[in-house]
Amino acid sequence: MEYISLFVKSIFVDNMVFAYFLGMCSFLAVSKNVKTATGLGLAVVFVLAVTLPLNYILFEKVLKPGALVWLGESFAEVDLSFLSYIVYIATIAAIVQIVEMVVEKFVPSLYGSLGIFLPLIAVNCAILGGSLFMQERAYANVGEAFTFALGSGLGWFLAIVAMAAIREKLAYSNVPKGLRGLGITFIITGLMGVAFMSFMGIQL
Amino acid sequence: MNKEIYTKPFFKGNPITVLVLGICSSLAVTVQLKGALVMALSVTIVTAFSSLFISLLRNTIPNRVRIIVQLVVVAMFVILIDQVLKAFAYDTSKMLSVYIGLIITNCIIMGRIEAFALGSKPWPSFVDGACNGLGYGMILIVMAIVRELLGSGTLLGFQIIPQALYDAGYMNNGLMILPPMALILLGCVVWVHRSVDKDLQEK
């Protein structure tokens, strides 16, 4: 039950895009049509679901103050948490690289549609942000971390696909000159954020 | 050295309103002016010094692994900033929460390294990084002033809107503090910028 509540909460209430503005750069750049948006969205869900539990294990077993106690009593005092940023980003960059190679080798059709987005994801703040939120909120076990990863990934997916669909329709409307392109996209994202705020405070 | 390096990041090539880089953090930290100032300063330092270091290393980095090298250099500076903030400005560090860590993936830094520092001498790279950081900071500060003034009636925590106005029925605009307003406001900033500089308008 807790898992379901966490899952729904991370999709709607704590939506990565509308509540925390994470992954905005690629959100704005790649939301011009639904097909590519779906591709990038899926890639983000996938990479988040892989890297976040991994970073969780790294944090619990290596970086946390006193986490190295499994190496012996003398390591109980060691606190490596200041290294967390560098470890997280290295994990993410490495996983993205591996995922890219595996997908290219074994599922060429998927690579064709996802390929170009995979390198972009290494610097997508939604991925690193997920890991940092995971550390800040101190989830109890890997299962919770994975649920959070899946939920926030899906939330991001939902946001970018919805945005792309709106922008496809927007091509037919008469927007003031200075607002065309970037400006109106910001404002629409803001209005969607207002809509998503209606989920705030929902208890499950 | 070309004068454009100094002026371009502020208007024609502003990282936020023209290049659309580093949006995430610019939206999240502009609720209060204090957070925006700290963020602007941190990003400027990180961008300037990582550009400088990558530029010094540019002939020794193998092309295939350059992204990882860049990320490690950037992460090192972000860790330094994070530790300094935790030691000397703990409240601000708590307020900015994950967004300090997210400077690592701030696209401005990677963007400047890839587009400029990898192919330029150290000093121009440093200046380019610093000016881009300041151009980013400029937008941040403008947004933070509007949001804090209209949203809470204060600037840097000091009451600006006089009590007499509240007595006369004026109310703080609660929407300004909420996340979606940051986006709408940024949309307006872009609008103003593009109305002034017509070359930037999209078809």
Interface residues (C-beta under 8 A of the other chain):
Chain A: F18 A19 Y20 F21 L22 G23 M24 C25 L28 A29 F82 L83 S84 Y85 I86 I89 A90 A93 A94 P119 A122 V123 N124 C125 I127 L128 G129 L132 F133 E136 P176 K177 G178 L179 R180 G181 L182 G183 I184 T185 F186 I187 T189 G190 L191 M192 G193 V194 M197
Chain B: T17 V20 L21 G22 I23 C24 S25 L27 A28 I67 I68 L71 V72 A75 M76 V78 I79 D82 Q83 S97 V98 G101 L102 I104 T105 N106 C107 M110 L178 P179 P180 M181 A182 L183 I184 L186 G187 C188 V190 W191 V192 H193 R194 S195 Q201 E202 K203
